[in-house]
Amino acid sequence: MNVVLTVNLIDSGAAADEVQEYNVYRVDSATREVDDTPIVVLKDNGLGIGKDTDEGDLVFSYVLPIESKEAGETFSFQAVPVIQGAVDPSSSFVYMALNAVASYSRESGISINHGNSNAVIMVNSIDGLVLVVDYSWPADFADLDTATVFLGSSVGFGCPGDSNSDYLEWYDDDKDKGGTETVKISLGSSFDDAKWTSQVIVDFNAGWYGKTSKGPATIIAYTEKTLSDGTVERNNNAVLLEIKEPGFQKGCASTHVGTANVTVGSDGNVIIDMIPALNVE
């Protein structure tokens, strides 16, 4: 089976212009160990391979043939940018996809795990780190309520913390069609305050207010840091989770739709594993 691998850096800021191509490495789905040898290179040459149709559009793509011979087999990968002629594994544009492709039958076949595979954000330091989560919904639906839970506190419409807690900031109750609710989770300051050590969980809940709407929604997550001069630097490492089935309620949203598993390694690097709550059939 042919699988299209694509990294889209459109709207990722001026720094994305420095990315020349991507080396793709196979990743062990269980241990997350990355192979040393790239299996394919994603190009932005406009040759129409995969989703790259225009040269210089910052869409890096290639078609990779994959064969599965065993039920339950998975394919995970890491895409590492080449910048100024050198592979840069420390770049904020590194992208890892766990279980991106999974076998779906005893006979072996392969299926794409649409929106339901873990997506990973990697950052080189916890200092000042903030996880930003945007809950969004389509233009034909209105009033998705959200609840974000961190260190025992929750924020969102009708939640005990309402709009703020020590390490959570919720940016208002959006009742409109095609709306967005944003939450900022202060991972760095809570780590500095010894509220957690090497690992912590952020839970995401979502549901339609009443039963006026029914349909899917999305979570887009990325990180940012406040620099010493007060400016906010967004890291260009956004990932997306699909919310297949939000719940219904008239108070604090209680339907669990995803989790962020945050780990600080011994080398100081931070891995944020975004895990969807629902399985795709």
BELZI-V818175 format. One record per helix or strand of 3 or more residues. SS is the DSSP state (H for helix, E for strand). FROM is the first residue (numbers start at 1). TO is the last residue. Records with the same first field share a line. If there is no record, write none. Layout:
SS: FROM-TO / FROM-TO
This chain:
E: 2-8 / 19-27 / 40-43 / 59-65 / 74-83 / 95-103 / 110-112 / 119-123 / 129-137 / 144-150 / 153-155 / 168-170 / 180-186 / 199-209 / 217-226 / 232-234 / 239-243 / 247-249 / 256-264 / 270-276
H: 14-18 / 187-192
